Amino acid sequence: MPLSPEESTATRRGFLDWIIYSCSTILGGTIILPAVAYLWPVTKSGPVKVREEIGEAANWNIWGAKKVSVGNKPVLVIRTDKGFVAFSAVCTHLGCLVEFNPVKQNIICPCHAASFDIEGKVEGGPPPRPLAAYKVSEVQGKVFVST
């Protein structure tokens, strides 16, 4: 028995409504889920993931600095008169690599004239937050950085 025109139209309309609803749900999910994942707060990473030896302490001058890679992260290590400090070598503004200025004893970003003090805190310029600090230890004359 053939369907009446009302039944036929309602069935096609229901199918098209289902297709539109499904496509809208998939499209909305592909837009919203990455946005939520980006905005979701990063949890604490827990214990040390990487600890690497970066050199002999005797080979470093006071107020000398080196850029090293620790766990594929660029790290700026500085020897101060009180010991070693290490920070991410990536500026928190736009990701440029920072440099140490031994004359002023601060860290500068050459891209936008930003500056950080010897504790990694923002002194001036556009960076929104301080540099990430890493743990430095000296064991039997060797310098280690932990990220």
DRENPA-3360 file (N, C-alpha, C; in nm, 2 decimals, always signed):
BEGIN
1 = MPLSPEES = +0.09/-0.12/+0.00/+0.00/+0.00/+0.00/+0.09/+0.12/+0.00 ~ +0.07/+0.21/-0.10/+0.16/+0.33/-0.10/+0.12/+0.43/+0.01 ~ +0.23/+0.51/+0.05/+0.21/+0.61/+0.15/+0.13/+0.73/+0.10 ~ +0.06/+0.79/+0.19/-0.01/+0.91/+0.15/+0.09/+1.03/+0.14 ~ +0.06/+1.13/+0.07/+0.15/+1.25/+0.06/+0.19/+1.31/+0.20 ~ +0.10/+1.31/+0.30/+0.14/+1.36/+0.43/+0.24/+1.27/+0.50 ~ +0.22/+1.14/+0.49/+0.32/+1.05/+0.55/+0.45/+1.06/+0.49 ~ +0.45/+1.07/+0.35/+0.58/+1.07/+0.28/+0.65/+1.20/+0.31;
9 = TATRRGFL = +0.59/+1.31/+0.32/+0.65/+1.44/+0.35/+0.71/+1.44/+0.49 ~ +0.63/+1.39/+0.58/+0.67/+1.39/+0.72/+0.80/+1.30/+0.74 ~ +0.81/+1.19/+0.67/+0.92/+1.10/+0.68/+1.04/+1.17/+0.62 ~ +1.03/+1.23/+0.51/+1.15/+1.30/+0.45/+1.19/+1.41/+0.54 ~ +1.10/+1.49/+0.58/+1.13/+1.60/+0.67/+1.20/+1.55/+0.80 ~ +1.15/+1.45/+0.86/+1.21/+1.39/+0.98/+1.36/+1.35/+0.95 ~ +1.38/+1.29/+0.83/+1.51/+1.24/+0.80/+1.60/+1.36/+0.78 ~ +1.56/+1.47/+0.71/+1.64/+1.59/+0.69/+1.66/+1.66/+0.82;
17 = DWIIYSCS = +1.56/+1.66/+0.91/+1.59/+1.72/+1.04/+1.69/+1.64/+1.12 ~ +1.69/+1.51/+1.10/+1.79/+1.43/+1.17/+1.93/+1.46/+1.11 ~ +1.95/+1.47/+0.98/+2.07/+1.50/+0.92/+2.13/+1.64/+0.96 ~ +2.04/+1.74/+0.96/+2.08/+1.87/+1.00/+2.12/+1.87/+1.15 ~ +2.05/+1.80/+1.24/+2.08/+1.80/+1.38/+2.22/+1.73/+1.40 ~ +2.24/+1.62/+1.33/+2.36/+1.54/+1.34/+2.48/+1.62/+1.30 ~ +2.47/+1.69/+1.18/+2.58/+1.77/+1.13/+2.61/+1.89/+1.22 ~ +2.50/+1.95/+1.27/+2.52/+2.06/+1.37/+2.59/+2.01/+1.50;
25 = TILGGTII = +2.56/+1.90/+1.55/+2.62/+1.84/+1.67/+2.77/+1.81/+1.64 ~ +2.80/+1.75/+1.53/+2.94/+1.72/+1.50/+3.02/+1.85/+1.48 ~ +2.97/+1.95/+1.41/+3.03/+2.07/+1.39/+3.05/+2.15/+1.52 ~ +2.95/+2.15/+1.60/+2.96/+2.22/+1.73/+3.07/+2.15/+1.82 ~ +3.07/+2.02/+1.82/+3.17/+1.95/+1.90/+3.31/+1.97/+1.85 ~ +3.33/+1.98/+1.72/+3.47/+2.01/+1.67/+3.51/+2.15/+1.70 ~ +3.42/+2.24/+1.72/+3.46/+2.38/+1.76/+3.47/+2.39/+1.91 ~ +3.38/+2.34/+1.98/+3.37/+2.36/+2.13/+3.47/+2.28/+2.21;
33 = LPAVAYLW = +3.49/+2.15/+2.17/+3.58/+2.07/+2.25/+3.72/+2.11/+2.25 ~ +3.78/+2.15/+2.13/+3.92/+2.20/+2.14/+3.93/+2.34/+2.22 ~ +3.83/+2.42/+2.21/+3.83/+2.54/+2.29/+3.82/+2.52/+2.44 ~ +3.74/+2.42/+2.48/+3.74/+2.39/+2.62/+3.87/+2.32/+2.66 ~ +3.93/+2.24/+2.58/+4.05/+2.17/+2.62/+4.16/+2.28/+2.63 ~ +4.16/+2.38/+2.55/+4.26/+2.49/+2.55/+4.25/+2.57/+2.68 ~ +4.12/+2.60/+2.72/+4.10/+2.68/+2.83/+4.10/+2.61/+2.97 ~ +4.10/+2.47/+2.96/+4.10/+2.39/+3.08/+4.23/+2.41/+3.15;
41 = PVTKSGPV = +4.23/+2.43/+3.29/+4.36/+2.46/+3.35/+4.45/+2.33/+3.35 ~ +4.58/+2.36/+3.33/+4.67/+2.25/+3.33/+4.70/+2.21/+3.47 ~ +4.70/+2.08/+3.49/+4.72/+2.02/+3.62/+4.87/+2.02/+3.65 ~ +4.90/+2.01/+3.78/+5.04/+2.00/+3.82/+5.11/+1.88/+3.76 ~ +5.23/+1.89/+3.71/+5.29/+1.78/+3.64/+5.35/+1.68/+3.73 ~ +5.35/+1.71/+3.86/+5.40/+1.61/+3.95/+5.55/+1.61/+3.97 ~ +5.61/+1.49/+3.99/+5.75/+1.48/+4.01/+5.84/+1.52/+3.89 ~ +5.96/+1.53/+3.92/+6.06/+1.57/+3.81/+6.05/+1.47/+3.69;
49 = KVREEIGE = +6.04/+1.53/+3.57/+6.03/+1.45/+3.45/+6.17/+1.42/+3.39 ~ +6.25/+1.53/+3.40/+6.38/+1.52/+3.33/+6.48/+1.59/+3.42 ~ +6.60/+1.53/+3.44/+6.71/+1.59/+3.52/+6.83/+1.56/+3.43 ~ +6.90/+1.67/+3.39/+7.01/+1.65/+3.30/+7.13/+1.73/+3.36 ~ +7.25/+1.67/+3.33/+7.37/+1.74/+3.37/+7.40/+1.84/+3.26 ~ +7.44/+1.96/+3.30/+7.47/+2.06/+3.20/+7.61/+2.11/+3.20 ~ +7.69/+2.06/+3.29/+7.83/+2.10/+3.29/+7.90/+2.10/+3.42 ~ +8.03/+2.13/+3.42/+8.10/+2.14/+3.55/+8.09/+2.28/+3.61;
57 = AANWNIWG = +8.06/+2.29/+3.74/+8.05/+2.42/+3.80/+8.18/+2.50/+3.79 ~ +8.29/+2.44/+3.79/+8.42/+2.51/+3.79/+8.44/+2.58/+3.66 ~ +8.37/+2.54/+3.55/+8.38/+2.61/+3.42/+8.29/+2.73/+3.40 ~ +8.21/+2.76/+3.51/+8.12/+2.88/+3.49/+8.18/+3.00/+3.57 ~ +8.17/+3.11/+3.50/+8.21/+3.24/+3.57/+8.08/+3.29/+3.65 ~ +8.11/+3.36/+3.76/+8.00/+3.42/+3.83/+7.94/+3.53/+3.74 ~ +7.81/+3.53/+3.73/+7.73/+3.62/+3.64/+7.75/+3.57/+3.50 ~ +7.78/+3.45/+3.48/+7.78/+3.39/+3.34/+7.65/+3.31/+3.32;
65 = AKKVSVGN = +7.62/+3.30/+3.19/+7.49/+3.23/+3.16/+7.51/+3.14/+3.04 ~ +7.43/+3.03/+3.03/+7.43/+2.94/+2.92/+7.29/+2.91/+2.88 ~ +7.26/+2.89/+2.76/+7.13/+2.84/+2.71/+7.16/+2.69/+2.68 ~ +7.08/+2.61/+2.74/+7.09/+2.46/+2.72/+6.95/+2.41/+2.69 ~ +6.95/+2.28/+2.64/+6.82/+2.21/+2.62/+6.81/+2.10/+2.72 ~ +6.70/+2.11/+2.80/+6.67/+2.01/+2.90/+6.53/+1.95/+2.87 ~ +6.53/+1.83/+2.83/+6.40/+1.76/+2.80/+6.34/+1.83/+2.68 ~ +6.41/+1.87/+2.58/+6.37/+1.95/+2.46/+6.31/+2.08/+2.50;
73 = KPVLVIRT = +6.34/+2.14/+2.61/+6.30/+2.27/+2.65/+6.42/+2.36/+2.65 ~ +6.41/+2.48/+2.60/+6.52/+2.57/+2.61/+6.53/+2.63/+2.75 ~ +6.64/+2.62/+2.81/+6.66/+2.67/+2.95/+6.78/+2.76/+2.96 ~ +6.76/+2.87/+3.03/+6.87/+2.97/+3.06/+6.92/+2.95/+3.20 ~ +7.05/+2.91/+3.21/+7.11/+2.88/+3.34/+7.21/+2.99/+3.37 ~ +7.19/+3.05/+3.49/+7.28/+3.17/+3.52/+7.35/+3.13/+3.66 ~ +7.48/+3.16/+3.66/+7.55/+3.15/+3.79/+7.56/+3.28/+3.85 ~ +7.49/+3.30/+3.97/+7.50/+3.42/+4.04/+7.60/+3.41/+4.15;
81 = DKGFVAFS = +7.62/+3.52/+4.23/+7.71/+3.51/+4.34/+7.66/+3.42/+4.46 ~ +7.53/+3.38/+4.45/+7.47/+3.30/+4.55/+7.45/+3.15/+4.50 ~ +7.48/+3.12/+4.38/+7.46/+2.99/+4.32/+7.40/+3.00/+4.18 ~ +7.34/+2.89/+4.15/+7.28/+2.88/+4.01/+7.13/+2.90/+4.02 ~ +7.08/+2.96/+3.91/+6.94/+2.97/+3.89/+6.91/+2.93/+3.74 ~ +6.79/+2.88/+3.72/+6.75/+2.84/+3.58/+6.61/+2.88/+3.55 ~ +6.59/+2.93/+3.43/+6.45/+2.97/+3.39/+6.43/+2.92/+3.25 ~ +6.30/+2.92/+3.21/+6.27/+2.89/+3.07/+6.33/+3.00/+2.99;
89 = AVCTHLGC = +6.39/+2.97/+2.88/+6.45/+3.07/+2.79/+6.35/+3.12/+2.69 ~ +6.22/+3.09/+2.71/+6.11/+3.14/+2.62/+6.04/+3.25/+2.69 ~ +6.03/+3.37/+2.63/+5.96/+3.48/+2.68/+5.81/+3.45/+2.69 ~ +5.75/+3.49/+2.80/+5.61/+3.47/+2.82/+5.52/+3.56/+2.74 ~ +5.58/+3.65/+2.66/+5.49/+3.74/+2.58/+5.46/+3.67/+2.45 ~ +5.56/+3.65/+2.36/+5.53/+3.59/+2.23/+5.62/+3.47/+2.20 ~ +5.70/+3.43/+2.30/+5.78/+3.31/+2.27/+5.92/+3.33/+2.22 ~ +5.97/+3.45/+2.22/+6.11/+3.48/+2.17/+6.20/+3.42/+2.28;
97 = LVEFNPVK = +6.33/+3.39/+2.23/+6.43/+3.34/+2.33/+6.49/+3.46/+2.40 ~ +6.50/+3.45/+2.53/+6.56/+3.56/+2.61/+6.71/+3.55/+2.62 ~ +6.77/+3.65/+2.66/+6.92/+3.66/+2.68/+6.95/+3.71/+2.82 ~ +7.06/+3.68/+2.87/+7.11/+3.73/+3.00/+7.20/+3.85/+2.98 ~ +7.17/+3.96/+3.05/+7.26/+4.08/+3.04/+7.34/+4.08/+3.17 ~ +7.47/+4.05/+3.16/+7.56/+4.04/+3.28/+7.59/+4.18/+3.34 ~ +7.58/+4.28/+3.26/+7.61/+4.42/+3.31/+7.50/+4.46/+3.40 ~ +7.37/+4.45/+3.36/+7.26/+4.49/+3.44/+7.21/+4.38/+3.53;
105 = QNIICPCH = +7.26/+4.26/+3.51/+7.23/+4.14/+3.58/+7.08/+4.12/+3.58 ~ +7.02/+4.12/+3.45/+6.88/+4.09/+3.43/+6.87/+4.01/+3.30 ~ +6.75/+3.96/+3.28/+6.72/+3.88/+3.16/+6.64/+3.97/+3.07 ~ +6.67/+3.98/+2.94/+6.60/+4.06/+2.85/+6.55/+3.98/+2.73 ~ +6.44/+4.03/+2.67/+6.38/+3.97/+2.55/+6.41/+4.07/+2.44 ~ +6.48/+4.03/+2.34/+6.52/+4.12/+2.23/+6.40/+4.16/+2.14 ~ +6.30/+4.08/+2.14/+6.18/+4.11/+2.05/+6.10/+4.23/+2.08 ~ +6.07/+4.25/+2.21/+5.99/+4.36/+2.25/+6.04/+4.44/+2.37;
113 = AASFDIEG = +6.17/+4.43/+2.39/+6.23/+4.51/+2.50/+6.18/+4.48/+2.64 ~ +6.14/+4.35/+2.66/+6.09/+4.31/+2.79/+6.21/+4.28/+2.88 ~ +6.20/+4.29/+3.01/+6.31/+4.25/+3.10/+6.25/+4.18/+3.22 ~ +6.33/+4.09/+3.27/+6.30/+4.01/+3.39/+6.42/+4.03/+3.49 ~ +6.38/+4.02/+3.62/+6.49/+4.03/+3.71/+6.56/+3.89/+3.73 ~ +6.65/+3.88/+3.82/+6.73/+3.76/+3.84/+6.65/+3.65/+3.90 ~ +6.52/+3.68/+3.94/+6.43/+3.58/+4.00/+6.33/+3.54/+3.89 ~ +6.34/+3.60/+3.77/+6.24/+3.56/+3.66/+6.12/+3.65/+3.66;
121 = KVEGGPPP = +6.11/+3.75/+3.75/+5.99/+3.83/+3.76/+6.00/+3.94/+3.66 ~ +5.88/+3.98/+3.60/+5.88/+4.08/+3.50/+5.91/+4.22/+3.56 ~ +6.01/+4.28/+3.50/+6.05/+4.42/+3.54/+5.99/+4.52/+3.45 ~ +5.97/+4.49/+3.32/+5.91/+4.59/+3.23/+5.88/+4.52/+3.10 ~ +5.80/+4.59/+3.02/+5.76/+4.53/+2.89/+5.63/+4.46/+2.90 ~ +5.59/+4.39/+2.79/+5.46/+4.33/+2.77/+5.44/+4.19/+2.83 ~ +5.54/+4.12/+2.88/+5.51/+3.98/+2.93/+5.40/+3.98/+3.04 ~ +5.30/+3.89/+3.02/+5.20/+3.88/+3.12/+5.23/+3.81/+3.25;
129 = RPLAAYKV = +5.34/+3.73/+3.25/+5.38/+3.65/+3.37/+5.53/+3.63/+3.37 ~ +5.58/+3.59/+3.49/+5.72/+3.57/+3.50/+5.77/+3.44/+3.42 ~ +5.90/+3.43/+3.41/+5.96/+3.31/+3.34/+5.94/+3.19/+3.44 ~ +5.92/+3.08/+3.38/+5.91/+2.95/+3.46/+6.05/+2.92/+3.51 ~ +6.05/+2.89/+3.64/+6.18/+2.86/+3.71/+6.20/+2.71/+3.71 ~ +6.32/+2.67/+3.71/+6.35/+2.52/+3.72/+6.45/+2.51/+3.83 ~ +6.45/+2.39/+3.88/+6.54/+2.35/+4.00/+6.68/+2.32/+3.94 ~ +6.78/+2.38/+4.01/+6.92/+2.36/+3.97/+6.99/+2.30/+4.10;
137 = SEVQGKVF = +7.07/+2.20/+4.08/+7.15/+2.15/+4.19/+7.29/+2.12/+4.14 ~ +7.38/+2.13/+4.24/+7.52/+2.11/+4.22/+7.56/+1.98/+4.30 ~ +7.60/+1.88/+4.23/+7.64/+1.75/+4.30/+7.78/+1.72/+4.25 ~ +7.87/+1.71/+4.35/+8.01/+1.67/+4.32/+8.07/+1.75/+4.21 ~ +8.05/+1.88/+4.21/+8.10/+1.97/+4.11/+8.03/+1.98/+3.98 ~ +7.93/+1.90/+3.96/+7.85/+1.90/+3.84/+7.72/+1.97/+3.86 ~ +7.67/+2.04/+3.75/+7.55/+2.12/+3.76/+7.44/+2.04/+3.69 ~ +7.32/+2.03/+3.76/+7.21/+1.95/+3.70/+7.09/+2.05/+3.70;
145 = VST = +7.00/+2.04/+3.60/+6.88/+2.11/+3.59/+6.77/+2.01/+3.58 ~ +6.66/+2.03/+3.66/+6.54/+1.95/+3.66/+6.42/+2.03/+3.61 ~ +6.35/+1.96/+3.52/+6.23/+2.03/+3.47/+6.11/+1.95/+3.51;
% end
